[in-house]
Amino acid sequence: MKRYSAFAVAREALRNHKGWGRAWAAPEPKRHYDVIIVGAGGHGLATAYYLGRNFGITNVAVLEKGWLGGGNTGRNTTIIRSNYLQDPSAAIYEKARSLYETLSQDLNYNVMYSPRGVMMLAQTQAEVRGYRRTAHANALQGVQTEWISPARVKELVPIINIDGPRYPVLGALWQARGGTARHDAVAWGYARACSAMGMHIIQQCEVTGIRRENGRVAGVDTTRGAIACDKLGLVVAGHSGVLAEMAGFRLPIESVALQALVSEPIKPCMDVVVMANTVHGYMSQSDKGEMVIGGGADGFNNYTQRGSFHHVEETVRALVETFPMISRLKMLRQWGGIVDMTGDRSPILSKTPLEGCFINCGWGTGGFKSIPGSGWGMAELMATGESALTRAFGLERFREGRFIDESVAAGVAH
């Protein structure tokens, strides 16, 4: 694999850029792999990468029914933060945030990580109490956050209206080292690094069945033939229930569409990420100048990957009161992603009833921010059978009543 650098770019410029190779190979599937990961999104690719980097397991195939990064990894609003209340959540999200900081150097690929800061507005007295509590919990967890005043909010975000008639800004929970990254680049960087280790990334390869022998996984049936494996990881977000059924067990999740939109590009006006949970909208500005706006999930189960006008209306109407200037903007495009929701709005990273089969799902609306931490913990779980990062997120917690209820803690499942 050619290493990217300023010198390589200059050299290839003199060669009319004819010396660049493929970023990742497109091999034919082998008959057997030590590990098969189903799902070539951020979480699946990160799991494969850390299996190779941390444990030397490189006889790995990552199977993708469509194209690499074409699912939720390419359909999100790219927010990265770790200011969660519950200890297990804070641990895995903070691990992800810290890995994001050096990910470009680790992968030799610019993922455009921007630690611009994330603020969560408090617009009711209940939110003030909740975010103050979270700030205290974060201090105990080693996560750097702070409670800031309305004046500080206005200083950081001059375009905001802190004196809204219905929901004035009473303060905010501020994480200065939160931010954004380029979602596609995260997937591409991991894919390139996996391919360089000799792993196979096989696109247009849909899993149609999971083979079992004596209660243990034996391989998968795909549209490109049967492939045997010793261990299997299912990392397919909204389609996790479908794959679990193939493996012979059920998951406590439901799939819904989460929608977002971007405005036409404008000059720089906001260099932080703002989340407003009371009115249920969040916004940042991309490097191209678009206002990236996210809102709520559909209230019914579905597998659509497109937006709907009623969600655009609800989200924009909510944000216009806090950001009056966006009322003059035109919408450029909208989209949806299929997210998998658990009852406690926390993920599942776990062994399954099928021996040798592991599941990573249930991230709901918080999947992108967790990619490196999720991959790190999942790789450790698959390689050794145990991981401190994933221990609390096992399937058994639903049977035992050990919920990690971040939706109650945050007031919203983001």
C-alpha positions as CSV (number, residue, x, y, z in Angstrom):
1,M,0.0,0.0,0.0
2,K,1.4,3.4,-1.0
3,R,1.8,5.7,2.0
4,Y,0.0,9.0,1.7
5,S,2.2,12.0,2.4
6,A,3.0,15.5,1.1
7,F,6.0,14.1,-0.7
8,A,3.8,11.3,-2.4
9,V,1.3,13.9,-3.5
10,A,4.0,16.1,-5.0
11,R,5.6,13.1,-6.7
12,E,2.4,11.9,-8.2
13,A,1.6,15.4,-9.4
14,L,4.7,15.2,-11.6
15,R,3.4,11.9,-13.0
16,N,-0.1,13.2,-13.7
17,H,-1.3,11.1,-10.8
18,K,-0.9,7.8,-12.7
19,G,1.0,6.0,-9.9
20,W,-1.8,5.8,-7.3
21,G,-3.0,2.2,-6.7
22,R,-6.4,1.1,-5.5
23,A,-7.2,2.2,-2.0
24,W,-8.4,-1.4,-1.2
25,A,-8.4,-4.6,-3.2
26,A,-11.4,-6.3,-4.6
27,P,-10.6,-10.0,-4.1
28,E,-12.7,-13.1,-4.7
29,P,-14.0,-14.8,-1.6
30,K,-11.9,-17.7,-0.2
31,R,-13.5,-20.9,1.1
32,H,-12.6,-20.3,4.7
33,Y,-11.7,-17.4,7.0
34,D,-10.8,-17.3,10.7
35,V,-13.3,-14.4,11.1
36,I,-16.1,-13.1,9.0
37,I,-17.6,-9.7,9.7
38,V,-21.0,-9.1,8.1
39,G,-21.4,-5.3,7.4
40,A,-18.7,-3.0,5.8
41,G,-19.8,0.1,7.6
42,G,-17.8,2.0,10.1
43,H,-18.4,-0.5,13.0
44,G,-17.7,-3.6,11.0
45,L,-14.5,-2.2,9.4
46,A,-13.3,-0.9,12.7
47,T,-13.8,-4.3,14.3
48,A,-11.8,-5.9,11.5
49,Y,-9.0,-3.3,11.8
50,Y,-8.5,-3.7,15.5
51,L,-8.6,-7.5,15.2
52,G,-5.6,-7.2,13.0
53,R,-3.8,-4.3,14.7
54,N,-4.4,-5.4,18.3
55,F,-4.5,-9.2,18.0
56,G,-2.7,-10.1,14.8
57,I,-5.9,-11.8,13.3
58,T,-5.8,-10.9,9.6
59,N,-7.5,-13.9,7.9
60,V,-10.6,-11.9,8.0
61,A,-13.4,-11.2,5.4
62,V,-15.7,-8.2,5.7
63,L,-18.9,-8.9,3.7
64,E,-21.1,-6.1,2.4
65,K,-24.4,-6.6,0.5
66,G,-24.1,-3.2,-1.1
67,W,-21.2,-0.8,-1.3
68,L,-18.7,0.0,1.4
69,G,-20.0,2.6,3.8
70,G,-23.4,2.8,2.0
71,G,-25.5,2.3,5.0
72,N,-25.7,4.4,8.2
73,T,-22.0,5.3,8.0
74,G,-22.8,7.5,5.0
75,R,-26.2,8.7,6.3
76,N,-25.5,10.5,9.6
77,T,-24.7,14.0,10.9
78,T,-21.1,13.1,12.0
79,I,-21.4,14.3,15.6
80,I,-18.7,13.0,18.0
81,R,-19.2,13.4,21.8
82,S,-18.8,11.3,24.9
83,N,-20.7,13.3,27.6
84,Y,-23.0,10.5,28.6
85,L,-24.3,10.0,32.1
86,Q,-24.0,6.2,32.7
87,D,-20.5,4.9,33.4
88,P,-20.5,2.1,30.7
89,S,-21.7,4.6,28.0
90,A,-19.2,7.3,29.0
91,A,-16.4,4.7,28.9
92,I,-17.0,3.4,25.4
93,Y,-17.8,6.8,23.9
94,E,-14.8,8.4,25.5
95,K,-12.6,5.6,24.2
96,A,-14.0,6.3,20.7
97,R,-13.6,10.1,21.0
98,S,-9.9,9.7,22.1
99,L,-9.2,7.3,19.2
100,Y,-10.8,9.8,16.8
101,E,-8.2,12.4,17.8
102,T,-5.3,10.3,16.3
103,L,-7.3,8.3,13.8
104,S,-5.9,10.2,10.8
105,Q,-2.4,9.4,11.9
106,D,-3.1,5.8,12.8
107,L,-4.8,5.0,9.5
108,N,-2.6,7.3,7.3
109,Y,-5.8,8.7,6.0
110,N,-7.3,12.1,6.7
111,V,-10.7,11.5,8.4
112,M,-11.1,15.3,8.8
113,Y,-11.6,15.1,12.6
114,S,-12.6,18.6,13.8
115,P,-12.7,19.0,17.7
116,R,-14.9,22.1,17.3
117,G,-16.9,21.5,20.5
118,V,-20.4,20.2,21.2
119,M,-22.9,22.0,23.3
120,M,-26.2,20.6,24.6
121,L,-28.6,23.4,25.3
122,A,-30.7,23.5,28.5
123,Q,-34.0,25.2,27.7
124,T,-36.0,24.0,30.7
125,Q,-35.3,23.8,34.4
126,A,-35.4,20.0,34.2
127,E,-32.6,20.1,31.6
128,V,-30.6,22.4,33.8
129,R,-30.7,19.9,36.6
130,G,-30.0,17.0,34.3
131,Y,-27.0,18.5,32.6
132,R,-25.5,19.7,35.8
133,R,-25.8,16.2,37.1
134,T,-24.1,14.9,33.9
135,A,-21.3,17.4,34.3
136,H,-20.6,16.1,37.8
137,A,-20.8,12.4,36.6
138,N,-18.4,13.2,33.7
139,A,-15.9,14.7,36.2
140,L,-15.9,11.4,38.1
141,Q,-15.6,9.4,34.8
142,G,-12.6,11.5,33.6
143,V,-14.6,13.0,30.7
144,Q,-13.9,16.7,30.2
145,T,-17.2,18.6,30.1
146,E,-18.5,21.7,31.9
147,W,-21.7,23.6,32.5
148,I,-21.7,27.0,30.9
149,S,-23.9,30.1,31.2
150,P,-26.2,31.6,28.6
151,A,-23.7,34.4,28.1
152,R,-21.0,31.9,27.3
153,V,-23.4,30.1,24.9
154,K,-24.0,33.4,23.1
155,E,-20.3,34.0,22.9
156,L,-19.6,30.7,21.3
157,V,-22.6,30.8,19.0
158,P,-23.3,34.4,18.0
159,I,-26.2,33.5,15.7
160,I,-28.2,31.9,18.5
161,N,-31.2,33.5,20.1
162,I,-31.0,32.9,23.8
163,D,-34.2,34.7,24.7
164,G,-36.7,32.6,22.8
165,P,-40.3,33.3,23.9
166,R,-41.1,29.6,24.6
167,Y,-37.7,28.0,25.2
168,P,-35.0,30.5,26.3
169,V,-31.5,29.2,26.7
170,L,-30.7,28.7,30.4
171,G,-27.2,27.3,29.9
172,A,-25.6,24.3,28.2
173,L,-23.4,21.2,28.8
174,W,-20.2,22.0,26.8
175,Q,-17.7,19.4,25.7
176,A,-14.8,21.3,24.1
177,R,-13.1,18.2,22.6
178,G,-16.2,16.9,20.9
179,G,-16.8,17.7,17.3
180,T,-17.2,16.1,13.9
181,A,-15.4,14.0,11.3
182,R,-16.0,13.1,7.7
183,H,-18.1,10.0,7.8
184,D,-17.1,8.6,4.4
185,A,-13.4,9.1,5.1
186,V,-13.7,7.1,8.4
187,A,-15.0,4.1,6.4
188,W,-12.5,4.5,3.6
189,G,-9.6,4.9,6.0
190,Y,-10.4,1.7,7.9
191,A,-11.1,-0.2,4.7
192,R,-7.7,0.9,3.2
193,A,-5.9,-0.2,6.4
194,C,-7.7,-3.5,6.6
195,S,-6.9,-4.3,3.0
196,A,-3.2,-3.4,3.6
197,M,-3.1,-6.1,6.3
198,G,-4.4,-8.7,3.8
199,M,-8.0,-8.7,4.9
200,H,-10.7,-9.2,2.2
201,I,-13.4,-6.6,1.8
202,I,-16.0,-8.2,-0.4
203,Q,-18.8,-5.9,-1.7
204,Q,-22.0,-6.9,-3.5
205,C,-22.0,-10.0,-1.4
206,E,-25.3,-10.5,0.5
207,V,-25.5,-13.0,3.3
208,T,-28.6,-15.3,2.7
209,G,-28.1,-17.8,5.5
210,I,-25.9,-18.7,8.5
211,R,-24.6,-22.2,8.8
212,R,-24.7,-24.0,12.1
213,E,-23.1,-27.3,13.3
214,N,-23.7,-28.7,16.8
215,G,-24.7,-25.4,18.2
216,R,-21.7,-23.5,16.7
217,V,-21.4,-21.2,13.7
218,A,-19.8,-22.9,10.7
219,G,-20.1,-20.3,8.0
220,V,-22.4,-18.2,5.9
221,D,-24.3,-18.7,2.6
222,T,-24.0,-15.7,0.3
223,T,-24.9,-14.5,-3.2
224,R,-21.3,-15.3,-4.1
225,G,-21.3,-18.8,-2.6
226,A,-20.8,-20.5,0.8
227,I,-18.0,-19.3,3.0
228,A,-16.8,-21.1,6.1
229,C,-15.5,-19.4,9.2
230,D,-14.5,-20.1,12.8
231,K,-16.0,-16.9,14.2
232,L,-18.8,-14.6,12.9
233,G,-19.5,-11.0,13.7
234,L,-22.9,-9.5,12.8
235,V,-22.5,-5.7,12.5
236,V,-25.4,-4.6,10.2
237,A,-27.2,-1.9,12.2
238,G,-30.9,-1.8,11.2
239,H,-30.8,-5.2,9.6
240,S,-29.5,-6.9,12.8
241,G,-32.9,-8.6,13.5
242,V,-32.9,-10.2,10.1
243,L,-29.4,-11.7,10.5
244,A,-30.1,-12.8,14.0
245,E,-33.2,-14.7,12.8
246,M,-30.9,-16.5,10.3
247,A,-28.7,-17.5,13.2
248,G,-31.6,-18.8,15.2
249,F,-32.2,-16.2,17.9
250,R,-34.1,-13.0,18.4
251,L,-33.0,-9.5,19.4
252,P,-34.8,-6.9,21.6
253,I,-34.5,-4.2,19.0
254,E,-36.8,-2.4,16.5
255,S,-35.7,-0.6,13.3
256,V,-36.9,2.9,12.4
257,A,-35.7,5.6,10.0
258,L,-33.8,8.6,11.4
259,Q,-33.9,11.7,9.2
260,A,-31.6,14.6,8.5
261,L,-31.1,17.4,6.0
262,V,-28.7,20.0,4.8
263,S,-29.2,23.6,3.7
264,E,-27.7,25.4,0.8
265,P,-24.1,26.4,1.5
266,I,-23.5,29.7,3.2
267,K,-20.5,31.6,4.5
268,P,-19.1,30.4,7.9
269,C,-21.4,31.4,10.7
270,M,-21.2,28.6,13.3
271,D,-18.1,26.7,14.3
272,V,-19.5,24.4,17.0
273,V,-22.1,21.7,17.2
274,V,-25.4,22.6,18.9
275,M,-27.9,20.1,20.2
276,A,-31.3,21.3,21.4
277,N,-33.2,18.4,22.9
278,T,-36.2,20.3,24.2
279,V,-37.2,21.3,20.7
280,H,-35.5,18.2,19.3
281,G,-33.1,19.4,16.7
282,Y,-29.3,19.7,16.3
283,M,-27.2,21.6,13.9
284,S,-23.6,22.2,12.7
285,Q,-21.9,23.7,9.7
286,S,-20.0,21.6,7.3
287,D,-16.7,22.5,5.7
288,K,-18.6,23.2,2.5
289,G,-20.8,25.7,4.3
290,E,-24.0,23.6,4.5
291,M,-26.0,23.7,7.7
292,V,-26.3,20.0,8.7
293,I,-29.6,19.5,10.6
294,G,-30.8,16.4,12.3
295,G,-34.1,15.7,14.1
296,G,-36.1,12.8,15.4
297,A,-36.7,9.2,14.3
298,D,-39.9,8.0,12.8
299,G,-42.6,6.9,15.3
300,F,-43.2,3.6,13.5
301,N,-41.0,0.7,12.4
302,N,-39.7,0.8,8.8
303,Y,-36.8,0.3,6.5
304,T,-36.9,3.4,4.4
305,Q,-33.8,5.5,3.6
306,R,-35.5,8.7,2.6
307,G,-36.8,11.7,4.3
308,S,-40.3,12.9,4.8
309,F,-41.8,16.4,4.8
310,H,-43.4,16.3,8.2
311,H,-40.1,15.6,9.9
312,V,-38.5,18.5,7.9
313,E,-41.3,20.8,9.1
314,E,-41.1,19.7,12.7
315,T,-37.3,19.9,12.9
316,V,-36.9,23.2,11.1
317,R,-39.8,24.8,12.9
318,A,-38.2,23.9,16.2
319,L,-34.7,25.2,15.3
320,V,-35.9,28.5,13.7
321,E,-37.0,29.8,17.1
322,T,-33.4,29.3,18.4
323,F,-31.6,30.1,15.2
324,P,-33.8,32.7,13.4
325,M,-31.3,33.2,10.5
326,I,-32.0,29.7,9.1
327,S,-35.5,30.7,8.2
328,R,-34.1,32.3,5.1
329,L,-32.2,29.2,3.9
330,K,-33.2,26.7,1.3
331,M,-33.0,23.0,1.9
332,L,-30.5,21.3,-0.4
333,R,-31.2,17.6,0.3
334,Q,-32.6,15.3,2.9
335,W,-32.1,11.6,3.7
336,G,-32.8,8.8,6.2
337,G,-30.9,6.0,7.8
338,I,-32.2,2.8,9.3
339,V,-31.3,2.7,13.0
340,D,-31.8,-0.1,15.4
341,M,-33.3,0.8,18.8
342,T,-33.1,-1.2,22.0
343,G,-35.5,-0.6,24.9
344,D,-32.9,1.2,26.9
345,R,-31.4,3.1,23.9
346,S,-28.0,1.6,24.6
347,P,-26.1,-0.8,22.2
348,I,-25.6,-4.5,22.3
349,L,-22.0,-5.8,22.0
350,S,-22.3,-9.4,23.0
351,K,-21.8,-13.1,22.5
352,T,-25.0,-14.8,21.2
353,P,-26.8,-18.1,21.9
354,L,-25.0,-19.4,18.8
355,E,-21.4,-20.3,19.8
356,G,-18.8,-18.4,17.8
357,C,-21.3,-15.8,16.7
358,F,-21.1,-12.2,18.1
359,I,-23.4,-9.3,17.6
360,N,-22.8,-5.5,17.5
361,C,-26.0,-3.5,17.2
362,G,-28.6,-1.3,18.9
363,W,-26.6,1.9,18.6
364,G,-29.8,3.7,17.6
365,T,-29.0,7.3,16.7
366,G,-25.5,7.4,18.3
367,G,-23.6,5.0,16.0
368,F,-21.1,7.3,14.2
369,K,-19.6,8.8,17.3
370,S,-18.8,5.4,18.7
371,I,-17.1,3.7,15.7
372,P,-13.5,3.5,17.0
373,G,-14.5,2.5,20.5
374,S,-17.1,0.0,19.3
375,G,-14.5,-1.6,16.9
376,W,-11.9,-1.7,19.7
377,G,-14.2,-3.4,22.2
378,M,-15.8,-5.8,19.7
379,A,-12.4,-6.9,18.4
380,E,-11.3,-7.6,22.0
381,L,-14.5,-9.5,22.7
382,M,-14.2,-11.6,19.5
383,A,-10.5,-12.3,20.0
384,T,-10.4,-13.1,23.7
385,G,-14.1,-13.7,24.7
386,E,-14.0,-10.8,27.1
387,S,-13.8,-7.0,27.0
388,A,-14.1,-4.4,29.8
389,L,-15.6,-1.9,27.3
390,T,-18.4,-4.3,26.2
391,R,-19.1,-6.2,29.4
392,A,-22.1,-4.1,30.4
393,F,-23.7,-4.2,27.0
394,G,-24.3,-8.0,26.8
395,L,-27.6,-9.5,25.7
396,E,-28.2,-10.9,29.1
397,R,-28.9,-7.5,30.6
398,F,-32.4,-7.5,29.2
399,R,-33.2,-10.8,30.9
400,E,-31.5,-9.6,34.2
401,G,-33.0,-6.1,34.2
402,R,-29.6,-4.3,34.1
403,F,-30.7,-1.5,31.8
404,I,-28.3,1.3,30.7
405,D,-31.0,3.8,30.2
406,E,-29.4,6.8,28.3
407,S,-32.8,7.9,26.9
408,V,-34.0,8.7,30.4
409,A,-30.6,10.2,31.4
410,A,-30.4,12.5,28.3
411,G,-34.1,13.1,27.6
412,V,-33.5,12.1,24.0
413,A,-31.8,9.1,22.4
414,H,-28.9,11.0,20.7
